[in-house]
Amino acid sequence: MKNFTTIFFLFAITSLFAQNQAPQISNLAITLNGDETLTINYDLMDVENDEVMVTLHVSDNGGNYFEINTDNATGDLNTMIQPGNNKTIDWDYSTILNTSDNYRIKLVADDMQVVDIQDIVNQVDSNNLKTDLAFIEGVRHRNTGAVHLQEVRDLLNDRFLNNNLDTEKQEFNYGAYIGENYVGTHLGTTDDEQIYILDGHYDGVSNSPAVDDNGTAVAGMLEAARILSNYNFKKTIRFIGFDLEEAGLRGSKAYVANLPEEDTIAGVLNFEMIGYYRDEVNTQNFSFGFEILYPDIYSEIQADSFPGNFLANIGIVNQNDWEQSFANAAATYVPDLKVITFNGPENWSILTPDLGRSDHAPFWNAEHPAVMLTNTSEFRNPNYHTLGDTLGTINFDFMTNIVKAAVATLAEVAELQNSTFATDSINIIINSVSEVSTCNVQIFPNPVVDVLQVKWEDCGQLIDYVKVYSVDGKLVLNEQFSPRSEYSISTKELKEGVYLLETEIGVKRFLKR
């Protein structure tokens, strides 16, 4: 036993260090130079001493998106560099930034090593799915199950927060009821405006424990979020629990209607009943006319005597073959999962309305690529919308494989990286008086020792505040007063150096001695 334990321990240690470790950025420091440039210093470490690609990203909206152009930055970035200390980046923002604001600075370090997606896929744990689904089971309806509905909402919110996702609640009106969508965002490192979504609705009908419809989706989404949140991707992955799907897709309609213009929805995976599986013959039915629209698929299933043993992967024509991305990932990483893939026609709402009965449909209507991943609902599951939709009817091998396929798809399309990043914020003051102002702003004496006089003429308005910043962006003085045309500032407590004075009119520079 002792020898076996030792061998196992050594194997575990060897396996751990066989995985390439992501590079690390430390001691990030940002300095404003007073001439509308800034300098970034950082240390870079990589356990395997691999060369690393470091890139600079800047946000003016608190880090929601990093879209400001930094192409003119120079120094230790945008090429493969050796790890080491005292790395430096210089960025001239004089022609880039127009507004004084708090800016978020991000450095991404990527050693370009391949991360094994199969290892990530294999982390999907059926025990987690069972535990979560046991908690979710129960009536989740605004009228007949409001208490448990709120408990599941809290589960979504808490899990997103625990997984370090940017978490928000989106409210919308449905009569007197306030619907709530729960959104957890894992921001991409470099192409964050490109967004992939994994979603499922958490509400149920009024008379059902609603396990397959749609507790399986919620449990599956949470398990995917748990795993994927531990890795970095170039693009953004967003997890959403939709409310009021059972009342006419109200939650997803509200979400799509309020998408910010800068969001690019690159693909949506919509979980809709992913837990019911039957190997027996004649356990799979189809909607009227399916055999006419999809004769090849119908014939394939008919040849096996209609078992309910597959996942339907349903896209829509002319949407970038998004459904094929899922099918390919499933075939590569989860070959035991049987996937039947087909597209709805452009006029699906007329010819095949059953294909649009879930939260992917509003995305289709808004021309965002989306697929419904489903066990085909009542065409297979006889417990649909009944008291019989319970935990005991779920096939967890089937459900686990579906979650694995979704994890694999997102890891591929969002572009998995072996990377880390470091961020910091800084106030950047644009050092010029507004061009539209005709004010004659005077500050004297300059350089100043104890008292700075500020005077403005021909402004057409009086000034009621002044702020003073050090050149590294720190606010050192913030004074408000009744409107006037001149003001005196005590500078006794300021250290020697260059400072920027801001009013409603603009910014002036002065030197403290």
SETINU-898151 format. One record per atom (N, C-alpha, C): residue in three letters; x, y, z. Coordinates in steps of 0.1 Angstrom, whole numbers, plus 2048, in hexadecimal, padded with zeros to 3 digits. Example, Ala and Ser with C-alpha at 12.3 -4.5 7.8 and 13.67 -1.06 7.14 Angstrom:
BEGIN
ala8847C784E ala87B7D384E ala8847DF84E ser8807EA847 ser8897F5847 ser88180084F 
//
This chain:
BEGIN
met8087F4800 met800800800 met80980C800 lys81380C808 lys81C818809 lys82281B7FB asn8278117F4 asn82D8137E7 asn8238187DD phe8178137DE phe80C8187D5 phe8098267D7 thr80882A7E4 thr8058387E8 thr8108417E3 thr81D83D7E4 thr8288457E0 thr8288477D1 ile82583C7CA ile82483D7BB ile8198467B6 phe80E8457BD phe80284D7B9 phe80585C7BC phe80C85F7C7 phe80F86D7CB phe8198727C0 leu82386A7BD leu82C86F7B3 leu8268717A5 phe81C8697A2 phe81586A795 phe80D877795 ala80687A7A1 ala7FE8867A2 ala8068927A0 ile8128927A7 ile81B89E7A6 ile8208A0798 thr824895792 thr829895784 thr81E89B77A ser81289677C ser80789A774 ser8048A9775 leu8058AE782 leu8028BC785 leu80C8C577E phe8198C177F phe8238CA779 phe8258C776A ala81F8BD765 ala81F8BB757 ala8168C5750 gln80C8CA757 gln8048D5751 gln80B8E2751 asn80C8E8745 asn8138F5744 asn80C8FF74C gln813906754 gln80D91175D gln80C91E755 ala802925757 ala800932751 ala80A93C756 pro80F94574E pro818950753 pro81195975D gln819960765 gln81396976F gln81997776E ile811981770 ile81598F770 ile81499377F ser81E99A783 ser81E99F791 ser8249AD791 asn8229B479D asn8289C179F asn8249CB794 leu8179CB78F leu8139D4785 leu8129E278B ala8199EC784 ala8199FA789 ala817A0377D ile80EA0D77E ile80BA16773 ile80FA24777 thr816A2B76F thr81BA38772 thr817A42767 leu80FA4C76A leu80DA57760 leu818A61760 asn81DA64754 asn829A6C753 asn827A7B751 gly81BA7F751 gly818A8D750 gly818A93742 asp81CA8B738 asp81CA9072A asp812A87721 glu807A83728 glu7FDA7A721 glu803A6D71C thr80CA68724 thr811A5A722 thr811A54730 leu811A46730 leu812A3F73C leu81CA3473A thr822A2F745 thr82CA24745 thr826A1974F ile827A0D74A ile823A02751 ile82F9F9754 asn8319F6761 asn83C9ED765 asn8369E076A tyr83C9D5767 tyr8379C876D tyr8429BE76D asp8409B3775 asp8489A8775 asp84199C76E leu848994767 leu842989760 leu84997C763 met841972768 met84796576B met84095A764 asp84794F760 asp84294375A asp84993775F val84292E765 val84992376C val85291B762 glu84D919756 glu85591274C glu85E91A744 asn85F927748 asn867931741 asn864932732 asp85793072F asp853932721 asp85394171D glu855944711 glu85395270C glu84495570D val84196270F val833966712 val83097270A met823971705 met81D97D6FE met816985708 val81A992709 val81399B712 val80C9A670A thr7FF9A870D thr7F79B2705 thr7F19BC70F leu7EF9C870A leu7E99D3713 leu7DB9D670E his7D29D7718 his7C49DA715 his7BF9E571F val7B79EE71A val7B29FA722 val7A39FB720 ser79C9FD72C ser78E9FF72C ser78AA0C732 asp780A1372D asp77BA1F732 asp76DA1D738 asn769A1173A asn75BA0E740 asn75CA0474C gly767A06753 gly7689FE760 gly76C9EF75D gly7709EC751 gly7759DE74E gly76A9D6748 asn75F9DB744 asn7559D373D asn75A9CF72F tyr7619D8729 tyr7689D571C tyr7759DD71C phe77F9D7715 phe78C9DD714 phe78E9DF705 glu7899EA700 glu7899ED6F1 glu7919F96ED ile798A006F6 ile79FA0C6F2 ile7ACA076EB asn7AFA0E6E0 asn7BBA0B6D8 asn7C8A0D6DF thr7D0A036E0 thr7DDA046E6 thr7E8A006DC asp7E6A016CF asp7EF9FC6C5 asp7FCA036C6 asn7FCA106CB asn809A186CB asn811A166D7 ala80DA0D6E0 ala815A0A6EC ala822A036E8 thr82CA066EF thr839A006EC thr83F9FA6F9 gly84A9F16F7 gly8509EB702 gly84F9DC702 asp84D9D770E asp84C9C8710 asp83E9C370E leu83A9C3701 leu82C9BE6FE leu82C9BB6EF asn8219B36EB asn81D9B06DE asn8289A86D6 thr8309A16DE thr83A9986D8 thr83E98E6E2 met8439836DF met8479796E8 met85397D6F0 ile85297E6FD ile85C984705 ile86097A710 gln86C97B715 gln871972720 gln86C97772D pro86896E736 pro864972743 pro86F97974A gly86C982754 gly87698975B gly86F995762 asn87799D76A asn8729A8771 asn8759B576A asn86E9BF76F asn8709CD76A asn86D9CE75B lys8629C8757 lys85D9CA749 lys8569D8749 thr8569DE73D thr8519EB73B thr8499ED72E ile83E9F4730 ile8369F8724 ile833A07725 asp835A0E71A asp831A1C719 asp826A1E70F trp81CA26713 trp810A2870B trp80EA3770A asp80DA3C6FE asp80AA4A6FB asp7FBA4B6F8 tyr7F3A50701 tyr7E5A516FF tyr7E0A5E6FB ser7E9A676F7 ser7E5A756F4 ser7DBA766E8 thr7DDA6D6DE thr7D4A6D6D3 thr7C9A636D4 ile7C8A5C6DF ile7BFA516E1 ile7B3A556EA leu7B7A5A6F5 leu7ACA5D700 leu7A8A6C6FE asn79BA6E700 asn796A7C6FF asn790A8170C thr78EA78715 thr786A7B721 thr78EA7772D ser78EA80737 ser794A7D744 ser78BA7374B asp790A68750 asp788A5E756 asp790A5475D asn78AA4A764 asn790A3F76A asn791A34760 tyr79DA3075C tyr7A0A25752 tyr7A5A19759 arg7A0A0D753 arg7A5A00758 arg7B09FB74F ile7BB9F8754 ile7C69F274C ile7C89E374F lys7C99DC744 lys7CB9CD745 lys7D69C873D leu7DF9C0743 leu7E99B973C leu7E69AA73C val7E79A4730 val7E499672E val7F198F72A ala7F4985731 ala80097D72F ala7FD96F72A asp80196B71E asp7FD95E718 asp809958713 asp80D94C718 asp819945713 asp81693C707 met80A93D701 met8069366F5 met8079276F6 gln808922702 gln808913703 gln7F990E702 val7F89026FC val7EB8FC6FA val7E68F6707 val7DA8F970B val7D38F3716 val7CA8E8711 asp7CA8DD717 asp7C38D1713 asp7B48D3716 ile7AC8D570B ile79E8D670D ile7978CA713 gln79D8BE70F gln7978B2714 gln7988B1724 asp7A38B6729 asp7A58B6738 asp79A8BF73E ile7978CA738 ile78C8D373D ile77F8CC73C val77C8C6731 val76F8BF72F val76D8B4739 asn7788AD73C asn7778A2746 asn7748A6754 gln7758B3757 gln7728B8764 gln7638B9767 val75A8B775D val74C8B7760 val7498AC769 asp7428AF774 asp7408A577E asp7318A2780 ser72D89677D ser71F89277E ser71989378C asn722892796 asn71E8947A4 asn7198A27A7 asn7208AC7A1 asn71C8BA7A2 asn70F8BC79C leu70D8B6790 leu7008B7789 leu6F58B1792 lys6F78A6798 lys6ED8A07A0 lys6EA8A87AC thr6F48AD7B3 thr6F28B57BF thr6EA8C27BC asp6EE8C97B1 asp6E78D57AE asp6D98D37A9 leu6D78C87A2 leu6CA8C579C leu6C08C17A8 ala6C68BA7B2 ala6BE8B77BD ala6B98C37C5 phe6C28CD7C5 phe6BD8DA7CC phe6B38E27C3 ile6B68E27B6 ile6AD8E97AD ile69F8E37AC glu69E8D67AD glu6918CF7AB glu6878D67B4 gly67B8D87AE gly6708DE7B6 gly6698E97AE val65D8EC7B1 val6558F67AA val65C9037AA arg65F90979E arg66691679D arg65D91F794 his65292379A his64892B792 his64593779A arg643943794 arg64194F79B arg63594F7A4 asn62B9477A1 asn61F9477A9 asn61E93B7B3 thr62292F7AE thr6219237B6 thr62E91E7BD gly6399257B9 gly6469207BF gly65092C7C0 ala64B9377C5 ala6539437C6 ala65F9427CF val65D93B7DA val6689397E4 val6739317DE his6709267D8 his67B91E7D2 his6819257C5 leu67992C7BE leu67E9347B3 leu68993D7B7 gln6869447C3 gln69094D7C8 gln69D9467CD glu69B93A7D2 glu6A79327D7 glu6B092E7CB val6A992B7BF val6B19287B4 val6B89357AE arg6B19407AF arg6B794C7AB arg6C494F7B3 asp6C294D7C0 asp6CE94F7C9 asp6D99467C6 leu6D69397C2 leu6E09307BE leu6E89357B2 leu6E193A7A8 leu6E793F79C leu6F094B7A0 asn6EB9547A7 asn6F39607AB asn6FF95C7B3 asp6FE9547BD asp7099507C5 asp7149487BE arg70F93F7B5 arg7199377AE arg7219407A4 phe71A94979D phe721952794 phe72C95A79C leu7289607A8 leu7319677B0 leu73D95F7B5 asn73A9537B9 asn74494A7BE asn74E9467B3 asn7499467A7 asn75294279C asn75994F796 asn75895A79D asn75F967799 asn75A96C78C leu74D969789 leu74896F77D leu74297D780 asp743986776 asp73C992777 asp72D990777 thr727992782 thr71998D784 thr70F999785 glu70499777E glu6FA9A277E glu6EC99B77D lys6E29A3782 lys6D499E781 lys6CD9A8778 gln6C79A376D gln6BF9AB764 gln6B09AA767 glu6AA9B576B glu69C9B476E glu6939B9762 phe6879B4761 phe67E9B8756 phe6709B675B asn6679BD755 asn6599BC75A asn6519B2752 tyr6489AB75A tyr63E9A2753 tyr6319A475C gly62A9AE758 gly61E9B2760 gly6239B776D ala61D9B2778 ala6229B6785 ala62E9AF78A tyr6329A4783 tyr63E99C786 tyr64A9A2781 ile6559A2789 ile6629A7785 ile66B99A782 gly66D998775 gly67598D771 gly684990773 glu68C986775 glu69A987778 glu6A397D770 asn6AB983767 asn6B597B761 asn6C297C769 tyr6C997176A tyr6D6971771 tyr6E196F767 val6EB978767 val6F697875D val703977764 gly70C96E760 gly71A96D765 gly72396D759 thr72C977759 thr73597974E thr743976751 his74A96E749 his75896B74A his75E97273E leu76497E741 leu769987737 leu77598272F gly775983722 gly78097F71A gly78C98871C thr79898271A thr7A498A71D thr7A7994712 thr7A5991705 thr7A999A6FA thr79E99E6F1 asp7949956EF asp7899986E6 asp77C9976ED asp77B99F6F8 asp77099E701 asp7629A26FC glu7629A96F1 glu7559AD6EB glu74E9A16E4 gln7569976E1 gln75098B6DB gln74B9816E6 ile73E97F6E6 ile7389786F1 ile73196B6ED tyr7349616F5 tyr72D9546F4 tyr725952700 ile71994D6FE ile70F94B709 ile70B93D70B leu70B938718 leu70592C71B leu6F992F725 asp6ED92B721 asp6E292F729 asp6D892372C gly6CF926735 gly6C491D737 gly6BA924740 his6AD92273E his6A3928747 his6A1921754 tyr69F92875F tyr69F92276C tyr690921771 asp68792776B asp67992776F asp67391976A gly668915771 gly66090A76D gly65290D76C val64A903767 val63C904767 val636903775 ser629906777 ser624908784 ser6218FB78C asn6218EF784 asn61D8E378B asn6288D8789 ser6348DC788 ser63F8D1786 ser64B8D478D pro6528CA792 pro6608CC798 pro66A8D078E ala6678CF781 ala66E8D5776 ala67D8D2776 val6808C5777 val68E8C1778 val6948C176A asp68E8BA761 asp6948BA753 asp6918C774C asp6858CD74F asp6818DA749 asp67F8E4754 asn68A8EB758 asn6978EB751 asn6A28EC75B gly6A08E4766 gly6AA8E4770 gly6B78DE76B thr6B68D5762 thr6C28CF75C thr6CB8DA756 ala6C58E374F ala6CC8EE749 ala6D38F7753 val6CD8FA75E val6D3902768 val6DF8FB76E ala6DD8EE772 ala6E88E7778 ala6F48E576E gly6F08E3762 gly6FB8E1757 gly7028EE755 met6FB8F9755 met702906753 met70B90A75E leu70690776B leu70F90A776 leu71B901777 glu71A8F5772 glu7268EC772 glu7308F1767 ala72B8F575C ala7338FB752 ala73A908756 ala73391075D ala73891D763 ala74391A76D arg741910775 arg74B90C780 arg758909779 ile75890276E ile7648FD768 ile76B90875F leu76390E757 leu76891874D leu76E924754 ser76892875F ser76C934766 ser77B93376B asn78092776B asn78E925770 asn798928765 tyr79492B759 tyr79D92C74E tyr79B93A747 asn7A493E73F asn7A394A738 asn7A1947729 phe799950723 phe79694F715 phe79795D70E lys79A95D701 lys79B96A6FA lys78D9716FA lys7839696F9 lys77696E6F7 lys76D96C704 thr762973705 thr75A973711 thr750967711 ile74F96171C ile74595671E ile73B95C729 arg72E95B725 arg72396072E arg71A955731 phe71695473E phe70D94A743 phe700951747 ile6F494C743 ile6E8953746 ile6DD94974A gly6D794D755 gly6CB946759 gly6BF94F756 phe6B694A74D phe6AB952748 phe69E94F751 asp69795A753 asp68A95875A asp67F958750 leu674953754 leu66795474C leu66894E73E glu67094473C glu67093D72F glu66293772D glu65C932738 glu64F92B738 glu644935736 ala646942736 ala63C94C733 ala63E952726 gly64494B71D gly64695170F gly65495770D leu65E951712 leu66C955710 leu66E963715 arg66896871F arg668976723 arg67697A727 gly67D97172E gly68B975733 gly695977728 ser69596D71F ser69F96F714 ser69B97A70A lys68E97C708 lys68A987700 lys68E995706 ala68D996713 ala6919A271A ala6A19A4718 tyr6A899971A tyr6B6999719 tyr6BB99E70B val6B5997701 val6BA99B6F3 val6B69A96F0 ala6AA9AD6F4 ala6A59BB6F1 ala6AE9C56F7 asn6B59C2702 asn6BD9CC709 asn6CC9CA708 leu6D09C26FE leu6DF9C06FC leu6E69CD6F8 pro6F19D06FF pro6F99DC6FB pro6FE9DB6EC glu6FF9E66E6 glu7039E66D8 glu7119E06D6 glu71A9E26E0 glu7279DD6DF glu7289CE6E0 asp71E9C76E5 asp71E9B96E7 asp71D9B26D9 thr7269A96D6 thr7259A16CA thr7229926CF ile71698D6CD ile7139806D1 ile7189766C6 ala72396F6C9 ala7299676BF ala7239596BF gly71C9556CA gly7159486CA gly70E9456D7 val70393F6D7 val6FB93C6E3 val6F892D6E3 leu6FB9266EE leu6F79196F1 leu6EC9196FB asn6E09156F7 asn6D5915700 asn6D1907704 phe6D3905711 phe6CF8F8717 phe6C08F8719 glu6B98EE713 glu6AB8ED715 glu6A78DE716 met6A78DA723 met6A48CC726 met6AF8C3721 ile6B88BF72A ile6C48B8725 ile6C68AB72E gly6BC8A6734 gly6BE89B73E gly6B788E73B tyr6AD88E731 tyr6A5882730 tyr6AA87A723 tyr6AC86D725 tyr6B386571B tyr6AC85771C arg6A9851710 arg6A384470F arg6AA83C704 asp6AE830707 asp6B48276FD asp6A981E6F7 glu69E81D6FD glu6948146F8 glu68E8196EA val68980F6E3 val6838136D6 val67681A6D8 asn6738226CE asn66682A6CE asn6648336DA thr66F8396DE thr66F8436E9 thr6718516E4 gln6738526D7 gln6758606D1 gln66A8636C7 asn66386E6C9 asn6598736C0 asn65E8806B9 phe6578846AF phe65A8906A8 phe64E8996A5 ser6508A66A3 ser6458AF6A0 ser6408AC692 phe6348B068F phe62E8AE683 phe6368B3677 gly6398AB66D gly6408B0661 gly64F8AF662 phe6548AA66E phe6638AA66F phe6698A1664 glu662895662 glu66888C658 glu66889264A ile66089C647 ile6608A263A ile66C8AC639 leu66D8B4644 leu6788BE643 leu6868B8645 tyr6878AE64D tyr6948A8650 tyr69489964D pro692895641 pro69088663E pro69D87E642 asp6A9883640 asp6B587B643 asp6B6879652 ile6B388365A ile6B4881669 ile6A987866D tyr69D879668 tyr69287166C tyr695862668 ser69B86065D ser69E852658 ser6A984C661 glu6B3854665 glu6BD84F66E glu6B884A67B ile6AF852681 ile6A984E68E ile69F84368C gln698843681 gln68F83867E gln69682B67D ala6A282B677 ala6AA81F675 ala6AD819683 asp6AE82168D asp6B181B69B asp6A48196A3 ser69981A69C ser68C8186A3 ser6888226AD phe68C82F6AA phe68883A6B2 phe68B83A6C1 pro6988386C4 pro69C83A6D2 pro69E8486D6 gly69C84C6E2 gly69E85A6E7 gly6AC85B6ED asn6B68596E5 asn6C48576EA asn6CD8626E4 phe6C886D6E0 phe6D18776DA phe6CE8856DF leu6D788E6DD leu6D589C6E0 leu6D28A36D3 ala6C88AB6D2 ala6C58B36C6 ala6CC8C06C7 asn6D48C36BD asn6DC8D06BC asn6D68D86B1 ile6CD8E26B4 ile6C58E86AA ile6C98F76A8 gly6CE8F969C gly6D1907699 gly6C790D68F ile6CC917688 ile6C391D67E ile6CC920672 val6C7920666 val6CF92265A val6D593065A asn6E0932654 asn6E793F652 asn6EB94565F gln6F093D668 gln6F5942675 gln70393D678 asn70C93E66E asn71A93B66F asn71D92D673 asp715923670 asp717915674 asp71A913682 trp71491B68B trp71691B699 trp71390D69F glu70890769A glu7048FA69E glu70F8EF69B gln7168F2691 gln7218E868D gln72D8E9696 ser72F8F569C ser73A8F76A6 ser7378EE6B2 phe72B8ED6B6 phe7288E56C2 phe7298D66BD ala7248D36B2 ala7248C56AD ala7338C06AC asn73C8C86A7 asn74A8C46A5 asn7508C26B3 ala74E8CB6BC ala7548CA6C9 ala74F8BE6D0 ala7428BB6CF ala73D8AF6D6 ala7438A26D0 ala7448A26C3 ala74A8966BC ala7598946C1 thr76089F6C3 thr76E89E6C6 thr77089B6D5 tyr7698A16DE tyr76C8A06EC tyr7628976F4 val7568946EE val74C88C6F5 val7478826EA pro74F8796E5 pro74A8716DA pro73E8676DE asp73C8656EB asp73185C6EF asp7248636EF leu7248706ED leu7178786EC leu7128786DD lys7068726DB lys7008726CE lys6F98806CC val6FE8876C2 val6F88946BF val6F28946B1 ile6E58986B0 ile6DE89A6A4 ile6DD8A96A1 thr6E38AD696 thr6E48BB693 thr6DC8BF687 phe6D48C9688 phe6CC8CE67D phe6C88DD67F asn6C58E3674 asn6C18F1674 asn6B38F4671 gly6AD8FE678 gly6A0903675 gly6A190B669 pro69690C661 pro696915655 pro695923659 glu69792C64F glu69793B652 glu68993E657 asn67E938652 asn67193B656 asn66C930661 trp67592D66A trp673923674 trp66692567C ser66393267F ser658935687 ser64A931681 ile64B92F674 ile63F92A66C ile63F91B66A leu64B917665 leu64C909661 leu64E8FF66C thr657904675 thr65B8FB680 thr65B90368E pro64F907692 pro64F90F69E pro6549086AB asp6538FB6AB asp6588F36B6 asp6678F56B8 leu66E8F96AE leu67D8FB6AF leu6809086B7 gly6779106B9 gly67991D6BF gly67391F6CD arg6719146D4 arg66A9146E0 arg6739156EC ser67D91D6EB ser68691F6F7 ser68E92C6F5 asp69792E6FE asp69E93B6FF asp6A893E6F4 his6AA9356EB his6B39386DF his6AB9406D5 ala69E93F6D5 ala6969456CA ala6979556C9 pro69795C6D5 pro69996B6D3 pro6A796E6CD phe6B19656CF phe6BE9686C9 phe6BD9656BA trp6B695B6B6 trp6B39586A8 trp6AD9656A1 asn6A396A6A8 asn69B9756A2 asn6A39816A1 ala6AD9836AA ala6B698E6A9 ala6C398B6A1 glu6C398069A glu6CE97C691 glu6DB97A699 his6DA9746A5 his6E69706AC his6E79616AB pro6F395B6A8 pro6F494D6A7 pro6F09466B4 ala6E793C6B4 ala6E39356C0 ala6DF9276BC val6E091E6C5 val6DB9106C4 val6D390C6D0 met6C99036CE met6C38FD6D9 met6C88EF6DB leu6CD8EC6E7 leu6D28DE6EA leu6C78D86F3 thr6C18CD6EE thr6B58C86F4 thr6B38B96F2 asn6AC8B36FC asn6A88A56FA asn69B8A46F3 thr6968AF6EE thr68A8B06E5 thr67D8B16EE ser67F8B46FB ser6738B7703 ser6698AC703 glu65C8B0701 glu6518A6702 glu65189C6F7 phe65989E6EC phe65A8946E2 phe6628886E6 arg6688896F2 arg66E87D6F8 arg66A87B707 asn66A88670E asn66888571D asn659886720 pro65387B725 pro64587B728 pro641882735 asn64C88773C asn64988E749 asn64989D747 tyr64A8A173A tyr64A8B0737 tyr63E8B773D his6428C1746 his6388CA74C his62E8C2755 thr6338B875C thr62B8B0765 thr6328AF772 leu62B8A977C leu6318A6789 leu63B89B787 gly63C89477C gly64588977A gly65388D776 asp65589A774 asp66289F76F asp66B8A177B thr671895780 thr67889478C thr68689078A leu68E891795 leu69C88D794 leu69F87F790 gly696876794 gly698868791 gly696864782 thr69286E77A thr69086B76C thr69C86F763 ile6A687576A ile6B187B762 ile6BD871760 asn6C2870754 asn6CE868751 asn6DA871752 phe6E286F75C phe6ED87975F phe6F9876756 asp6FA86A750 asp705868747 asp70287173A phe6F6870736 phe6F287872A phe6F488772D met6EF88C738 met6EF89A73C met6FE89E73D thr706896744 thr71489A745 thr71B89B738 asn71889372F asn71F893721 asn71A8A071A ile70E8A471C ile70A8B1715 ile7118BD71B val7138BD728 val71A8C872F val7298C872A lys72E8BC729 lys73C8BB724 lys73D8C1716 ala7348BE70D ala7348C3700 ala7338D26FF ala72B8D8708 ala7298E6709 ala7368EC70D val73D8E6718 val7498EB71D val7548EB712 ala7558E070A ala75E8DF6FF ala75C8E96F5 thr74F8EB6F1 thr74C8F56E7 thr7519036EB leu74D9076F7 leu7519156FC leu7609166FD ala76790C702 ala77590D703 ala77C90F6F5 glu7769086EB glu77C90A6DE glu7799186D8 val76C91B6D7 val7689276D0 val76C9346D7 ala76D9346E4 ala7719406EC ala7809416EC glu7879376E7 glu7969376E5 glu79D9376F3 leu79E92B6F8 leu7A4928705 leu7B392D704 gln7B793370F gln7C5938710 gln7CC93271C asn7D993171C asn7E192E728 asn7E693C72D ser7DE944732 ser7E1952735 ser7DC956743 thr7E2961747 thr7DC968753 thr7DD97774F phe7D797F758 phe7D798D756 phe7D7994763 ala7DC9A1762 ala7DC9AA76E ala7D69B776A thr7CE9BD773 thr7C79C9770 thr7CA9D477B asp7C89E0778 asp7C99EB781 asp7C19F777B ser7BDA00784 ser7B6A0C77F ser7BEA19781 ile7BCA23779 ile7C3A2F77B ile7BBA3B775 asn7BBA4677C asn7B4A52777 asn7BEA5976D ile7B9A5A761 ile7C1A61756 ile7BAA6F754 ile7C1A79755 ile7BCA87753 ile7C1A8C746 ile7B8A8F73D ile7BCA94730 ile7C1AA3732 asn7CDAA572F asn7D4AB2733 asn7D2ABD728 ser7C6AC1727 ser7C3ACD71E ser7B5AD3722 val7B4AE0720 val7A7AE7722 val79FAE3716 ser792AE2719 ser788ADE70E ser789AE7702 glu78AAE26F6 glu78BAEA6EA glu77FAF36E8 val773AEF6ED val767AF66EB val766B026F4 ser76FB026FE ser76EB0D708 ser775B19704 thr76FB25706 thr776B32703 thr77CB3870F cys77CB3071A cys781B36727 cys790B39727 asn793B4372E asn7A1B47730 asn7A4B4273E val7AAB36740 val7ADB3174D val7BBB34751 gln7BDB3A75C gln7CAB3D761 gln7CDB3776E ile7D8B31770 ile7DDB2C77D ile7EAB32780 phe7ECB3778C phe7F8B3E790 phe7FAB3E79F pro806B3F7A4 pro812B3E79D pro815B2F798 asn81CB2D78E asn81FB20789 asn82DB20784 pro836B1A78B pro835B11797 pro82FB187A3 val829B0F7AC val822B147B8 val829B0E7C4 val829B167CF val82EB117DC val823B0E7E6 asp81BB197EA asp811B177F4 asp803B187EF val800B227E7 val7F3B257E2 val7F2B277D3 leu7E9B1F7CD leu7E7B217BF leu7DAB297BC gln7DBB337B4 gln7CFB3B7B0 gln7CAB367A3 val7BDB347A2 val7B7B2F796 val7ACB3A792 lys7ADB3E786 lys7A4B49782 lys79FB46773 trp793B49771 trp78DB46763 trp785B5275F glu786B55752 glu77EB6174D glu777B5D740 asp76CB6473C asp765B62730 asp761B5372E cys75CB4D739 cys758B3F738 cys749B3D735 gly741B47738 gly733B46737 gly72DB3D742 gln735B3974C gln731B31757 gln73AB33762 leu736B3076E leu73EB3177A leu742B2277D ile74DB21784 ile753B14788 ile750B11796 asp74CB04799 asp748B017A7 asp750AF57AC tyr75BAF07A5 tyr764AE67AB tyr771AE77A4 val77BAE27AC val789ADF7A6 val78DAD27AC lys794ACA7A3 lys79BABE7A7 lys7A9ABE7A3 val7B2AB97AC val7C0AB87A9 val7C5AAA7A9 tyr7CCAA679E tyr7D1A9879D tyr7E0A9979C ser7E6A8F7A2 ser7F5A8D79F ser7F6A87791 val802A8778C val803A8277E val802A7377D asp801A6C788 asp7FFA5E788 asp7F0A5B789 gly7E7A65788 gly7D9A63787 gly7D2A63795 lys7D9A667A0 lys7D2A657AD lys7CCA737B0 leu7C0A727B5 leu7B9A7F7B9 leu7BEA837C7 val7C4A8F7C7 val7CAA947D3 val7C3A9F7D9 leu7BAAA67D2 leu7B2AB17D7 leu7A4AB17CF asn79AAB37D7 asn78CAB37D1 asn784ABD7D9 glu782AC97D3 glu77BAD47DA glu76FAD97D2 gln764ADA7D9 gln758AE07D3 gln755AED7DB phe74FAF77D4 phe74CB047DA phe741B0A7D2 ser73CB157D8 ser731B1D7D0 ser737B237C4 pro730B237B9 pro735B287AC pro73CB367AD arg747B367A7 arg74FB437A7 arg758B4379B ser760B4E799 ser768B5078D ser777B4F791 glu77AB4D79E glu788B4A7A1 glu789B437AF tyr794B3C7B1 tyr795B347BD tyr7A4B337C1 ser7A6B317CE ser7B3B2F7D3 ser7B4B217D9 ile7BFB1A7D6 ile7C2B0C7DA ile7CEB0C7E3 ser7CDB067EF ser7D9B047F7 ser7E1AF87F2 thr7EEAFA7EF thr7F6AEF7EA thr801AEB7F4 lys800AF0800 lys80AAED80A lys80CADE80C glu801AD680C glu802AC880F glu807AC0803 leu808AC67F7 leu80CABE7EB leu81BABC7EB lys81FAB17E7 lys82DAAE7E5 lys832AB57D8 glu83FAB77D7 glu844ABC7CB glu841AB37BF gly83EABA7B3 gly83BAB27A7 gly831AB979E val82DAB2794 val824AB778A val816AB278D tyr80CABB78C tyr7FEAB9790 tyr7F5ABE784 leu7E9AB8784 leu7DFABC77A leu7D3AC1782 leu7CEACD77E leu7C2AD3784 leu7B7AD277A glu7ABACD77F glu7A0ACB777 glu794AD377C thr78DADA773 thr780AE1775 thr776ADD76B glu76AAE276B glu761ADF760 glu766AE3753 ile76FAED753 ile774AF2746 ile77EAE973F gly787AE3747 gly791ADA742 gly79CAD874C val7A8AD6747 val7B3AD3750 val7BFADC74D lys7C6ADF758 lys7D2AE7757 lys7DDAE075F arg7EAAE175B arg7F5ADB762 arg7FCAE676A phe801AE2776 phe809AEB77E phe814AE3786 leu81FAEA78A leu82AAE4790 leu82AAE979F lys82BAE07A8 lys82DAE37B6 lys83BAE27BA arg840AEC7C1 arg84EAEC7C6 arg84EAEC7D5 
//
